[in-house]
Amino acid sequence: MDIKIPGYVTPVLNRLLQNEYESYIVGGCVRDAMMNNEPHDYDVCTNCTPDKMVDIFKDFHTIETGLKHGTLTIMSEHMPVEVTTYRSDGEYTDHRRPDTVKFETELREDLKRRDFTINAMCYNPDDGLVDMFGGAEDLKNKLIRCVGTAEERFDEDALRILRALRFASVLDFNIEENTAAAMRSKAYLLSAISAERIFSELKKLLCGKAVCRIMTEYSDLITIILPEISDCIGCVQNNVHHCYDVYEHICHSIENIEPDEELRLTMLFHDIAKPSKKTTDEDGTDHFKLHQLASADVAEAVLSRLKSSNKTLKLVADLVREHDDRILPKRRSVKRFLAKYDYDFFDKWLKVRRADTLAQSNYLRAEKLAELDELTRLGAEIKEEMSCLKVSDLAINGHDMISLGFQGQQIKSALNFALDNVIDELVENDHDILVAFIKENFNGQP
C-alpha cells in the first residue's frame, strides 16, 4: 500500500530517520488516507525521546504541546505536525487520562494502548503499512473494534464509548459485538466525563451519515448522556401525520437535514418534550399541544448543562420554539416572520420544517412540501426586493417624528406603527408618504 504523505510532513519523518530514529504517521491520518479521504492533520510516532526531539528539531519552530507526555508540535512549512514518543500508559484512576506514562522503545507498546484497530495503524514509505491488530481488515469490513480487551479500553477512558458511536455514525460502520457489549457494561463510567467532552462527541455523532441507525441501535447509550430523551423512546403518536414513535421521528428528522451542528441539534430537541404534552382525544387520536415551547425549554436546559456557546443555545432554542409555527404562504406572513428574525434564520427554519415533514407520514406530505417551496420562493422574492423589515429600513426616522411634535415613547410607537403598515404593504416606504400617513392615521398624536 502506498500512502501519499504531504510535503510538509515528509521533512519531519526524514529528520527523525536521519538521526537513526523510527518515525511513522499514525492513527486517524492513516485511516483516512486508506479510505481515500483527505486527513485533517498528521500525527507522527517515534522512539525518539522528548529531550532528543527538542534538540534535533531546534532549527524548526516548535511548540511544547505536552512534552511531559512525549508530544512536541513541529511547525513545518507553517503547518503543525504532532510528534509523540512511543509510550505505554499507567493506571487511569479517573477513567479519562493516565496517571502516568512510560516512554517505550518498541512500536507495538505504543500501538496496543490505542482505542480502536482502525486507529492503531501506522505508515512510512520504507516500511509501508504497519498493522499489528487487524485494522486494515476491520476497515475493509466497516467495523469498529477495540484494540485488545474492550472492557479494559473503556475502563481506561470512558470517552471511548462515545467515540465508538461517533466513528460508527460518521463512517457508517458497525460496532463489533464484544466492543458493543463492553460499551454497555461500562456505560456508567460516562459520569466521569466532562460536559464539554460529551458535547463535542455528541455533535460529531449527530453530523454522521449513519446517525439515524446508530441512535436507534444504541438508544440505551444515548439516554445516558441525554436522559431527557428517554421518554421519547416508544412514545407512540397515534395521529395521521405520523408513522414513527417520537424517538424514531427525531432520529429520522436528524438525518433529513444537512450535517450542520446547530441544525442537527435543533432536530434532536425539536420534539423532545412531546411525551410530557401528550393527550389522547375520545377518537384515540394523540395531540401534543404547545410541545414546541416545552421542547425549547428542555433544549436550553440541556445545552446549558453541556456548556454550549450562548450563540448556539439561542439559535437552537429559537428554532425549536418556532418549528411548529405554520405561517401562511403569503407575503405579509413571510415579511412578519422576517421582521421578527432575519433571512438567515428564515432559511434555517425552512430546512427544519422540511426535515420535520420528511420524517412524518405521507399524509398531505406533498401539500406540506409545496407550501414550504412557496415560502422559500416568497422569501427569495422579498430579499431580492430589499424590502423594509426593520425600523432602520424606514424612509423616516426619529428626527422626522420630533419635527411632527412627538416626544419620548411616542417616537418609537409612531415608527413601529409606520413599519407595521409598510410590512403589511398598506403604505409605501417613501418619506413624504409616510409622514402624511402618520399624521392622518396614528392615534398617538401629540
Buried (B, 14 or more C-beta within 10 A) or exposed (E): EEBEBBEBBBBBBEBBBEBEBBBBBBBBBBBBBBEEEEBEEBBBBBBBBBEBBBEBBEEBEBEEBBBEBBBBBBBBEEBBBBBBBBBBBEEBEEBBEBEEBEBBEEBEBBBBBBBBBBBBBBBBBEEEBBBBBBBBEBBEEBBBBBBBEBBEBBBBBBBBBBBBBBBBBBBBBBBBEEBBEBBBEBBEBBEBBEEEBBBBBBBBBBBBEBBBBBBBBBBEBBBBBBEBBBBBBEBEBEBEEBBBBBBBBBBBBBBBBEBEBBBBBBBBBBBBBBBBBBEEEEEEEBEBEEBBEBBBBBBBEBBEEBBBEEEBBEBBBBBBBBBBEEBEBEBBBBBBBBBEBEEEBBBBBBBBBBBBBBBBBEEBEEEBBEBBEBBBEBBEEBBEEEBBBEBEBBBBEEEBBEEBEBEEEBBEBBBEBBBEBBBEEEBEBEEEBBBEBBEEEBEEEE
